[in-house]
């Protein structure tokens, strides 16, 4: 028997079987052969296995049995132990427990605040993933149970074998027979800023169930109902959608309020399943921002007042609202939801960057035409007027709007009510070729401007808002 404390802790569990392998398993390290295993097919499915001797012995070899073939006396494990399981290796098999073996790390226990204040490539190289992230899986062996995992067993940087260089390629994997694989940062972020390099998985094959997909953002762990702000690439009705989910509600039927979904599918480039893109989620005290390749695709106001407005879809960006408070701090979230079907996704640890942001960062918002990808500045109005796409003004005490046109014009400002009605907030006139800087003193959730020229054609030279 081993004298190593963590091995002993695992060994003193109620075993179903102690035995020795009778032949070598496969080269990949996912099968174990024992001629004394003579029970019916799948009899051992769901059991936990730990190797006691050999090259891969110890608690890190703990694996779940996902298949048993009686004819060949072979157990198939949920993932590799690291290499081929040789002949004459001692192992134990037992019922899995919810409580994992506790592995201690002095570096983790000392000064956690400074150690976890940021995650990037250099820290990954020095310390790996497991010092910064914890994970869970939901098993699908005829029941529903969540179990802890070692993150590095399921999320990895892909290294080019010829050059030793990985670049931005990575892989997160959710094995067959598991509902999902989820990874959370050990630290919760109050004003977190996540940058993620990822390619979306193909969810169109017939065998992949609806609601399968990839979450990446922030969440206060599972469906407990205390906060989520995340991209969700999901299969619904056989089609693929990209939505931004925000809120403190839970799944309908489990809690009292479902999440708020903001559909941004129409704003996605055609190559999100074939090329790496840069995704960002930004938490602030009044807004959650969702960005793709540096451009906003969605905002959600955190109005926390028990009411909300109907989401306004882009282009250029969509805007929704969250009507209930979310947790004051959220861990980062990466979850691949396969519902029993094996899925992989190209999400790079190299490109997973986490840091604390600002509670209310100042921002300059250049106005766009209403539900149009073209900016208001540079627009030529040939007749009538031109309305802007809404800008999220909620929670900013200082709001200055700048306008200039080459003709005299009138600006009508409208504020959105939570009845979904736009109400006139103010109207003012501006002379031609004169910069008007309008300071808004009141508060509004969203604001939009309509420019009505006195003469045509009229070119809008400037239209932007400074929020702080």
NORZIFEN-V658813 format. One line per field, one symbol per residue. phi: phi as a letter, one per 20 degrees, with the letter a starting at -180 (. if undefined). A space follows every 10 residues. Layout:
phi: ???
This chain:
phi: .fefffffff fedfeebdbc febfefffnd ccdbfeecff gmgegnfecc edcnfdfoff efcdedbcdf fdldedefaf eprgeffmef bccbffdfef feeebgffed lfgffdfacb ffffffcmef fdccbbcdfc dmbcbecfce gffccbeedf ffdmddmefb bdcdffmcfa ccccffeedf cfcddcebdf fedfggfeff mfrcdbrcbe mmdfndqbbb fbececlndd cdcddbqdfd ggnddebffe ddfcgfeeff dfeccfcddc ccecfcbddd cclndfdacc edeldncbdf gdeefebecc bdecfdgfbc ffcccdddln dfccbecegg eedcbeddfb ffbddffdfg lbfefffnfd eeambceeff deefnefdcc ddcbcecfbd ddecdeefem eedfeacbdc fflcfddeee eedbfccccd edfebcfcde ebabcddb
